[in-house]
């Protein structure tokens, strides 16, 4: 299957640069996965498409302010560091720019020395393993010195960093936000619960591989990046009960979808409490074992994310819906509008 089959025309001005003041004010395209028919709503109208006994599954990961700007201790050269993954203790896999200036043994200082990092290993594509030294609590130091790692297609500054967090974000560890969840407010979640819809939480820490373009011609040759996931005993029990009673499982975002499908694929369609790393790659031809529907944003052309959506709703249906979204001037990507696939 060719990657080019998932290409579409997107005017650059439709890439949302800033979030709307009101999270619920985003538009919502509702796509019927069987017929391909669409409806145009505002996001709050999702209430009318959820039924009593359904379960909405949210990813409660919290984005780290993972972009740091520092200086080499020996030369004062400016260095940018992006935290990717904590490996052990105070060691992190990172992306460094310019990477050629950071060799093994190099020390970079941030915030007048409040945080220091020494390179202890090199990785591919500008990657470095850094060991950090600091006083106090690492995450508190990071909160004061770091910046939000917004996607490369967003050029505007973010005035309120909480707008790149979901209102239910609590498990620190992501390099990017699970953006389908940005549309929910506490009030909307309360109203969803009041309707008799269950809400469950899983965790998947989003890696930067989410934004990396596919470099191969054939979909099957692409290697997915691995991301850490976790499901609790309570969530597993709730999801199994919902399934047994005939309720629908609606995943909020591709991250929730990948977590649910990873676990259900390993356990014959049931859910168990577990944690681990997943590199599941979902594209057309995949048989879903966990979810019945999905809330998602509008994704990059030729990305693994639009392939996942196409696996659920059909490639032709999705590309036709995207063409309609362009025509109707929907806002795209992280701060953009949403789609409900049921």
N, C-alpha and C positions, 0 to 999 in steps of 0.2 A: 504494500500500500504506500503510495507516494505522499510525502509530506505536503507537496503542492496542492493536494486535494483539499487541504484545510486553509487555503488562502482566501482572503476577501479584501475588498477595497475599503479602506478606512481613512477618511479625511482627518488630517492631524488636529484640526480644531475641535474634533469631538472627543479628544483625550482630555478627561477632566483633570484640571490642575489643582483645584482646591475642593474641599468638601462643602456640601451645602450646610447652612447654619442649622437646619432642622434635619436630623438623621432620617426621620420618617418621610420627609418630603421628596425623596428620590422617586423616580418613576419605576414601575414594575411591569415588565412584559410577562404575561402568562402564556406558556407554551404547552399545548397538549401533545405529549410525546407520541401518542398513537396517530393522531390525525394531522399534526403539524400546524393546527390552527392557533392563532394568537389573539390575545386581548391586551388592551393597554389600560393600566391602572396606576394609582400611586401606591407606594410601598405599604402604607397602612392597610390597604385593601387585602393584604395577605390573610387577614383574619377571616374573610369570607370564604377562603379556599381551604382552610384547615378545618378538620372535623373532630368532634369529640372522640377520644380514643386514639387519635394520631399521636406521634411523638416527634418533636422537633429536636434535632441533635446539633448542639453548638460546640465549637472548638474554643476552649477557655484559655488558650495560650496568650501570653502577654509579650509584646514586642520590647526587646531591649533597646535602649538608646545606644546602639552598637557601633556608631561611627565616631571615631576619635581622631583628633588632629594634634600632632605632637612634633617634637624636634629630636633629631639625633643628638645624643649627649656630646659626641666628640666634635661634630662639625656645625651643629645648629640647623642642618638641612631639614626642610619641612617634610613630614611624613603623615600620610593618611592611613588609618587602620580600620578595618571593618571586622568585627567579631562574628565568627560563623558558628563555632561549636566548641563547647567546653569538653576537654578530653579527660583530664584528671587534675584534681587540685586547682591550682591557679594557671594551668596551661590551657591555651585556646588555639584552635585552628582559626586563622584569620586570612583576609586578603589585605595586601599592603601595596600602596602606591607612593612613590615609584619603587617597585620591588627590588630593582637592581641595587638600590642604596642600602638595603637591609640584608646583611649577610649573617651567618651564624656568629653569635657573639656581639652583634650590634645591640645597643640599648637605646630605646626611645623614651623620652620623658614627656608627660602630659600634665597640664595644669600646674606649671611651676614645680614639678617634681612630686606632686601629690600621688601620681600614679606613674609607675615605670614598667617597661616591658623589655625583656631580653629575648632575642631570637635564638631558639635552640634547635630548629630544624627547618628545612625548606620543603615546599610542596609544589605541585604543578600550578601553572597559570597564575603566578604571583602569590601563591599561598605561602604562609609562614606559620610555624608553631611558635607562639610567644608565651613566655612565662612572666606573669605580672607580679609586681611587688607594690604594697600600699599599706597604709595604716587604717584600721577600722574595718568596715564591712564593704566588700568589693562592690556589691550592687548599689550601695548608697554613694560610693565614689563615682561609679559609672553614671548614676542619675544626674550628678552635678556636672560632670564633664562631657558626657556623650551627647550625640545628636541622633534623631530618628533616621534610620536608613531607608529613606523613601525610594521607591523604584526609580530607575534611570529616566523614565519618560515623564516624570514629574519635575518641572523646572522651578516651580514656585516654592517659596519658603512656607513652612507650616507654622502658623501663629500659635496654635494650641496643640501640643503634642498628644493630648488625650484624644484628639479627633482621629488619630491613627491607631487607636485602641478601641476594641469593642467595649461596651459598658459592663460586660461580664468577664473581662480579661483578668486572670489572676495567677496563672502559672508562668513564671518568667522563663524565656528561652528562645523566642522567635527572632529571626532576622527580618521578618516581614509580617504584616498583619493578615489574618484570615478575613479578607475584605468583604465577603458576603455578609458577615455579621455586623458590619459598621452601620447598617440601616436600622438596627433594633435599638429601641429605647427601653428603659425600665418599665415605663407605662405600657408600652406595647407588649412586652413580655408578660406583665401582669394580666393584661386583657386576654392574651392567648391562654394563659393558665385558667382564667375564669371561664373560658369556653370549654374546659375539660380536655384541653390538649396538654399532653405531658411534655416537659422540657428536660432533656438529658444533656450532660456535658462529657466530652472527651477532650483529650489534649493531643495535639500534634504541633510540634515546634517547626515552623515553616523555615526552610533553608533558602538561600539565594538562588539555588538551582531553578526555583520557580520562574525566575526572570531570564534564565539563560536560553538563548535561541537553540533550536535543534540544528545540528550541523551536518546531519546525514540526509540522504535523499529518500530513503525508505524508513517508514515509521518503525518497523520491527527492529531496526538496527540501533535505535536510540537507547542509551543507558540512562535510567532515571537516577537522580541523586537520592540518597537515603535520608530519612527524617525520623526523629524519635517520636513515638506515640505512646499513649497510656489510656487504659480504660479501667475504671474502678468496678468493684463488685456490685455496687448499687446500680450503676449505669447498665452493666451487663444484665442484671436481673430484670430491670425495667424494660429494656429492649426486647428481651425474650418474652416477657409477659405481653407486651404490645403486639408482637408477632403472633403469639398464640391466640389472642383475642381478635385478630383480624384488622388491627389498626395499621395505619401506614407509618413508615419511618421516612421522615423528610430530613435529609442532611442539609445543613447550612454550610455551603462552601465545598470546594473540591478537597480541602484538607480533611473535613469531617468524612466526606465520601471515601477517601482513600483509607482512612483509619478503619471505618466500619467494614469496608470490603476486604481489607487485609485480614481482619479478625475472623469475619464470617467465612472467608475462603479457606482458612486453616481449620475451621471447626464445623464443617458441613452445614453452613448456614445459620449457626447459632453464635451467641456472643459469650465470651468468657472474660474475666478480669485478667489483663496482662499488660506488659509494657515491652517495648523493643524498638527495632528499627525497620522501617518499611521502604522499599523501593518499587512498590507496585506501580505498574504502568497500565492505565486503562485507556483503551482506544476501541473503535468500532470492531465488533466481533466478540467483545467481552460479555460474558453472561453475569448480570448483577445478582448477588446473593444476599445483600443486606438492605439496600434502600429501595424505596418506591417512588421517591421524588427528591427534588433538590432545589435549593435557593442558591443562585450564583450571580456573579457580576458578568459583564461582557469582556471577553478575553482577547489577547493578542492573536493576530493571524499566525497560522502554522505553529501554534504553541501546544504543549502537552495538555493544557487546560481545555482548549476548544476541542481537542480530541476526546477527552473524558466526557465532556458535555455531549458530543456527537455520539458517543457509545450509548448514552442513555436515551437520547431523543431522536437519533438518526442524523447522519451527516447532512442530507439534503434538507431536512426540516430545520436544522440549526443554521445552516448557511442562508436559507431563505429568511429565517427570523432575523439574522444579523443584517441582511440586506434591508429588511424592513426597518430595523433599528437605526441604521444609517439614514435612511430616507426620513424617518420621524425625528431625527436629531437627538437620539438618546446619547447620554454621556457614557464614555467607555472607561474601562480599567478600574484601578483601585478606588478612586473617589467617585466613580460613575454610578449609573443606575443598575437595577437588578433584574434578574429573570427568575421566574418560578416555573419549574418543569414538573408537571404532574400528569 
